[in-house]
Amino acid sequence: MYYFYLAPPRFRKVMFVLRDVSEKRGSSLAEYYVRNYQHLIPKDVEILEYDNDSGKVVAIER
């Protein structure tokens, strides 16, 4: 996330994550990261999750 803070504001900032669901927690890696580390994510960063099985990309809401 530190690199996103360093990138110029005119850039589109996207964190692209492969969907991986934890059976123990019942949530994906990206959802877990946003839930627990939201305070570290800059406001202008988009978090997108790619599901390899369905081929769909989903934006993770904050």
C-alpha positions as CSV (number, residue, x, y, z in Angstrom):
1,M,0.0,0.0,0.0
2,Y,2.9,2.3,0.6
3,Y,3.6,2.5,-3.2
4,F,0.1,3.7,-3.8
5,Y,0.7,6.6,-1.5
6,L,3.8,7.5,-3.6
7,A,2.1,7.3,-7.0
8,P,1.1,10.6,-8.5
9,P,-2.6,11.5,-7.9
10,R,-3.3,11.6,-11.7
11,F,-2.6,7.8,-11.9
12,R,-5.4,5.2,-11.6
13,K,-4.4,3.0,-8.6
14,V,-5.7,-0.6,-8.8
15,M,-4.9,-3.5,-6.6
16,F,-5.8,-6.7,-8.6
17,V,-6.2,-9.9,-6.5
18,L,-6.9,-13.5,-7.5
19,R,-10.0,-14.6,-5.6
20,D,-9.2,-17.1,-2.9
21,V,-11.8,-18.0,-0.3
22,S,-10.9,-19.1,3.2
23,E,-13.2,-21.9,4.3
24,K,-12.4,-21.1,7.9
25,R,-13.4,-17.4,7.7
26,G,-15.9,-17.7,4.8
27,S,-14.5,-14.6,3.1
28,S,-12.0,-14.0,0.3
29,L,-8.4,-12.7,0.8
30,A,-9.3,-9.3,-0.6
31,E,-12.4,-9.0,1.7
32,Y,-10.3,-10.0,4.6
33,Y,-7.6,-7.4,3.8
34,V,-10.1,-4.6,3.4
35,R,-11.9,-5.5,6.6
36,N,-8.7,-5.6,8.7
37,Y,-6.4,-3.1,7.0
38,Q,-8.8,-0.5,5.7
39,H,-6.9,2.2,7.6
40,L,-3.8,1.5,5.4
41,I,-5.6,1.7,2.0
42,P,-5.6,5.2,0.4
43,K,-9.0,6.5,-0.6
44,D,-8.2,6.5,-4.3
45,V,-7.2,2.9,-4.6
46,E,-9.6,0.4,-6.3
47,I,-9.5,-3.2,-5.1
48,L,-10.5,-5.7,-7.8
49,E,-10.8,-9.4,-7.4
50,Y,-10.6,-11.9,-10.2
51,D,-12.4,-15.2,-10.0
52,N,-10.5,-17.7,-12.1
53,D,-13.4,-20.2,-12.2
54,S,-16.0,-17.8,-13.6
55,G,-13.7,-15.3,-15.3
56,K,-15.4,-12.4,-13.6
57,V,-13.9,-9.3,-11.9
58,V,-15.6,-7.9,-8.9
59,A,-14.8,-4.6,-7.2
60,I,-14.4,-4.9,-3.4
61,E,-16.4,-2.2,-1.6
62,R,-14.9,-0.4,1.4
